[in-house]
Amino acid sequence: MGALGLALGLVVWGARLAVVGRYGSDLPQADQWDAEGLHLIVAQSQGGLSLGSFFAPHNEHIILWTRLLALLELKGNGLWDARLGCVVNAALHAVAAGLLWRWLVRWVVPDAPAGAWIAVALAVALPFSSHNILASFHSQQAFMAGFSLLAFALLPVAAPASSAWWGGVGCLVAALFSMGAGLLAAVAVGTVAAVHALASHTLRRVWPTLAACLAVCLLGWELRVEVPAHAGYAAASAADFAGALLRQVIWPVHRFGLGVFAVLPMAAAWAAWLWLAGQVCRRRGGKGELALLAAGLWVWLQMAAAAWARGAGAPAPPSRYLDTLVIGAGVAMAAWYVARTRPASGVALPRWLDWVGRAGLAVLLAGLATEAVVSVGWQLPERHASYQRGETAVREYLAGGNPASLRTDDIPYPDPVTLRARLDEPAIRQVLPPSLRPPLPPADAPGSVIAAALAQHGLLVLLAGVLLALGVVVRRAGSTQNSTLSRAAGHSPKP
């Protein structure tokens, strides 16, 4: 991973730990009461937990990795603690960020300046998606993005049957069992590989990759689940679809006004990516360019899928989708940097397009800064207050058994009747988190104790990452200066 990759991971983990410690809760939320509470905890207590339980659909998704992770956390801790899940999810993001940096400096921007490290750190560490940070069930988003990005880094130009090729195909298959939209990674890789093969006349070499992507797409299509009760969430018209897609495209500059004031800057921000796509179609571009092209296409496919499946009334993108949009912002910035500094086959980014990209990225960065302020100043405190009210309501119900205690908008499940049924399950009552029971000795719930301590000291972890990064920069600067002095001394005339 490298020292800077490790530093980036510490910064990301520390920042997310700080958010969990300040605004989070150990109380399971929403879908957890069904996917984990009913289908894992209760099923296990009744002897009904089997291998098929982990592959059972949850709404439109097969969340194998989320269920496995939840069971491991429960087994290791003894209590059903959502804060522990959030701490582990933060670690997953940190590892992904470190590996991403390692890949960037190896294949995309070997001479990446300090500003690139800072940009990646801010993009991944700032709490844009409060839902994914504070709801442990949303590890599925991290798994889908992680497997997909790893496939983009490994597969497009990997030699068939090589270790990288098999690793990329494995990541495509793994993405299918993270979320319903996991198959879009195979669509993106297959499309980019096909375009590159046709442009470079290497179809004979690339056909195994195309066949693997097609097989994964067919498998994903066969695994798809339709939920009739969710039909009302889908876009009912072309206007709904276009409106929902537009609201995602213009994030995070949507607060600057609609129409051309938002669309034009975002189009400019993606201009360099589109230019790189054109270069790939002209047989220009290496592994880094192909991965950026696949990642950008994946982001657009994700936005289109969300607009189709959840586009009724053309809503703004919910918090849980924002991690994907942040990846899109990162792809746009990386594409601009690559197009400026590493011209494909000697073809430089046109100067006018460079300035268009600069303007678009400046607006994009301003939008990201605005969203970070909104999240910290309003969204996170509001969610924290809601969590606290939910904890109070559940504690009152557990203490007195009065159903009226759960008749509030802040309970951790949409339906109070169903929540009451879950809370009345003996197997669930035995593993409820620390906030709903008297204080426990650390030995009774070691994971809860460790998670709470880490969350309270997240800023120290972040500071350790920053200091490590500064140390690396200072050491490299010293090495560069010494090398320069040595070369100068070597060329100086002898007395």
TAQUIRA-V55794 format. One record per backbone hydrogen bond with DSSP energy under -0.5 kcal/mol. NH is the residue of the N-H (numbers start at 1). CO is the residue of the C=O. E is the energy in kcal/mol with one decimal. If there is no record, write none. Layout:
((NH:CO:E) (NH:CO:E))
This chain:
((5:1:-0.5) (6:2:-2.5) (7:3:-2.6) (8:4:-2.5) (9:5:-2.3) (10:6:-2.3) (11:7:-2.4) (12:8:-2.6) (13:9:-2.8) (14:10:-2.9) (15:11:-2.5) (16:12:-2.2) (17:13:-2.7) (18:14:-2.3) (19:15:-1.6) (20:16:-2.5) (21:17:-3.0) (22:18:-2.0) (23:19:-2.8) (24:20:-2.0) (30:412:-2.1) (32:29:-2.4) (33:30:-1.8) (34:31:-1.0) (35:31:-2.6) (36:32:-1.7) (37:32:-2.9) (38:33:-1.1) (39:34:-2.4) (40:36:-1.1) (41:36:-2.6) (42:37:-2.4) (43:38:-1.1) (44:40:-2.2) (45:41:-1.9) (46:42:-1.6) (47:44:-1.3) (48:43:-3.1) (49:43:-0.7) (50:48:-0.5) (53:50:-1.0) (54:50:-0.6) (54:51:-1.1) (55:51:-0.6) (55:52:-0.7) (56:52:-0.6) (58:61:-4.0) (59:57:-0.5) (61:58:-2.2) (63:61:-0.6) (64:62:-0.7) (64:177:-0.8) (65:177:-1.2) (67:63:-2.3) (68:64:-2.5) (69:65:-2.4) (70:66:-2.2) (71:67:-2.4) (72:68:-2.3) (73:69:-2.3) (74:70:-2.3) (75:71:-2.7) (76:72:-2.5) (77:73:-1.9) (78:74:-2.8) (80:431:-3.9) (81:79:-1.4) (82:26:-2.3) (82:80:-0.6) (85:81:-1.4) (86:82:-2.1) (87:83:-2.2) (88:84:-2.3) (89:85:-2.6) (90:86:-2.3) (91:87:-1.7) (92:88:-2.0) (93:89:-2.2) (94:90:-2.1) (95:91:-2.6) (96:92:-2.3) (97:93:-2.5) (98:94:-2.4) (99:95:-2.5) (100:96:-2.4) (101:97:-2.3) (102:98:-2.0) (103:99:-2.4) (104:100:-2.6) (105:101:-2.5) (106:102:-1.0) (107:103:-2.7) (108:103:-0.7) (108:104:-1.6) (109:104:-3.4) (112:109:-1.7) (116:113:-1.0) (117:113:-1.2) (118:114:-2.2) (119:115:-2.4) (120:116:-2.4) (121:117:-2.5) (122:118:-2.6) (123:119:-2.4) (124:120:-2.1) (125:121:-2.5) (126:122:-2.0) (128:126:-2.1) (130:128:-1.1) (133:129:-1.5) (134:130:-2.3) (135:131:-1.4) (136:134:-0.6) (138:135:-2.0) (139:136:-1.1) (140:137:-1.0) (141:138:-1.1) (142:138:-0.8) (143:139:-2.6) (144:140:-2.4) (145:141:-2.3) (146:142:-2.7) (147:143:-2.6) (148:144:-2.0) (149:145:-2.8) (150:146:-2.1) (151:147:-1.9) (152:148:-2.0) (153:149:-1.8) (154:150:-1.6) (155:151:-2.8) (158:155:-1.5) (162:159:-2.2) (166:162:-2.6) (167:163:-2.4) (168:164:-2.5) (169:165:-2.5) (170:166:-2.5) (171:167:-2.0) (172:168:-2.0) (173:169:-2.2) (174:170:-2.7) (175:171:-2.2) (176:172:-0.9) (176:173:-0.8) (177:173:-0.6) (177:174:-1.1) (178:175:-1.5) (179:175:-1.1) (182:179:-1.7) (183:180:-0.7) (184:181:-1.5) (185:182:-1.4) (186:183:-0.6) (187:183:-1.4) (188:184:-2.3) (189:185:-2.6) (190:186:-2.7) (191:187:-2.2) (192:188:-2.3) (193:189:-2.9) (194:190:-2.2) (195:191:-2.5) (196:192:-2.5) (197:193:-2.4) (198:194:-2.6) (199:195:-2.3) (200:196:-2.4) (201:197:-0.8) (202:197:-2.1) (203:197:-0.5) (205:202:-0.7) (206:202:-1.8) (207:203:-1.6) (209:206:-0.9) (210:206:-2.0) (211:207:-2.8) (212:208:-2.4) (213:209:-2.5) (214:210:-2.4) (215:211:-2.4) (216:212:-2.4) (217:213:-2.4) (218:214:-2.6) (219:215:-2.4) (220:216:-2.8) (221:217:-2.4) (222:218:-2.2) (223:219:-1.9) (224:220:-0.6) (224:221:-0.7) (225:60:-0.5) (228:226:-0.6) (230:227:-2.2) (231:228:-1.6) (233:230:-1.9) (234:230:-0.5) (234:231:-1.0) (235:308:-2.4) (241:237:-2.2) (242:238:-2.9) (243:239:-2.5) (244:240:-2.7) (245:241:-2.5) (246:242:-2.6) (247:243:-2.0) (248:244:-1.2) (249:245:-2.5) (250:246:-2.3) (251:248:-1.0) (253:250:-2.1) (256:253:-1.8) (257:254:-1.1) (261:258:-0.9) (262:259:-1.6) (263:259:-2.5) (264:260:-1.7) (266:262:-1.4) (267:263:-2.4) (268:264:-2.5) (269:265:-2.3) (270:266:-1.5) (271:268:-1.2) (274:270:-2.2) (275:271:-2.2) (276:272:-2.6) (277:273:-2.2) (278:274:-2.0) (279:275:-1.9) (280:276:-2.3) (281:277:-1.8) (282:278:-0.6) (282:279:-0.8) (283:280:-1.7) (284:279:-2.6) (288:107:-0.5) (290:286:-2.2) (291:287:-2.2) (292:288:-2.3) (293:289:-2.4) (294:290:-2.5) (295:291:-2.7) (296:292:-2.5) (297:293:-2.3) (298:294:-2.4) (299:295:-2.0) (300:296:-2.0) (301:297:-2.4) (302:298:-2.6) (303:299:-2.3) (304:300:-2.3) (305:301:-2.6) (306:302:-2.4) (307:303:-2.4) (308:304:-1.9) (309:305:-2.9) (310:306:-2.4) (312:233:-2.3) (314:311:-2.6) (321:318:-1.8) (322:319:-1.6) (324:321:-0.6) (325:321:-1.3) (326:322:-2.4) (327:323:-1.9) (328:324:-1.8) (329:325:-2.0) (330:326:-2.4) (331:327:-2.6) (332:328:-2.3) (333:329:-2.1) (334:330:-2.7) (335:331:-2.7) (336:332:-1.8) (337:333:-2.1) (338:334:-2.7) (339:335:-2.6) (340:336:-1.7) (341:337:-2.3) (342:338:-2.6) (344:347:-0.6) (346:343:-1.5) (347:344:-2.1) (348:346:-0.8) (349:339:-0.9) (354:350:-2.3) (355:351:-2.1) (356:352:-1.9) (357:353:-2.6) (358:354:-2.4) (359:355:-2.2) (360:356:-2.4) (361:357:-2.9) (362:358:-2.2) (363:359:-1.9) (364:360:-2.4) (365:361:-2.7) (366:362:-2.0) (367:363:-2.3) (368:364:-2.3) (369:365:-2.4) (370:366:-2.1) (371:367:-2.5) (372:368:-2.1) (373:369:-1.9) (374:370:-2.4) (375:371:-2.5) (376:372:-2.4) (377:373:-2.8) (378:374:-2.0) (379:374:-1.7) (380:375:-3.1) (382:378:-2.0) (383:379:-2.3) (384:380:-2.5) (385:381:-2.3) (386:382:-1.9) (387:383:-2.4) (388:384:-2.3) (389:385:-2.1) (390:386:-2.2) (391:387:-2.5) (392:388:-2.2) (393:389:-2.2) (394:390:-2.3) (395:391:-2.5) (396:392:-2.3) (397:393:-2.0) (398:394:-2.7) (399:395:-2.1) (400:396:-2.4) (401:397:-3.1) (403:401:-0.6) (405:402:-1.9) (406:403:-1.6) (407:404:-1.5) (408:406:-1.6) (411:408:-1.1) (416:414:-0.6) (419:415:-2.3) (420:416:-2.3) (421:417:-1.9) (422:418:-2.3) (423:419:-2.6) (424:420:-1.6) (425:422:-1.3) (429:425:-2.4) (430:426:-1.8) (431:428:-1.2) (432:429:-0.8) (436:433:-1.8) (437:434:-1.7) (444:441:-1.9) (445:441:-0.7) (445:442:-0.8) (449:445:-1.9) (450:446:-2.6) (451:447:-2.8) (452:448:-2.4) (453:449:-2.2) (454:450:-2.7) (455:451:-2.6) (456:452:-1.8) (457:453:-1.1) (457:454:-0.6) (458:455:-0.9) (460:457:-0.7) (461:457:-1.3) (462:458:-2.4) (463:459:-2.6) (464:460:-2.2) (465:461:-1.8) (466:462:-2.3) (467:463:-2.7) (468:464:-2.2) (469:465:-2.3) (470:466:-2.5) (471:467:-2.5) (472:468:-2.1) (473:469:-2.4) (474:470:-2.8) (475:471:-2.4) (476:472:-2.5) (477:473:-2.6) (478:474:-2.4) (479:475:-2.4) (480:476:-2.6) (481:477:-2.3) (482:478:-2.5) (483:479:-2.3) (484:480:-2.2) (485:481:-2.4) (486:482:-2.5) (487:483:-2.3) (488:484:-2.3) (489:485:-2.7) (490:486:-2.1) (491:487:-1.2) (492:488:-0.5) (492:489:-0.8))
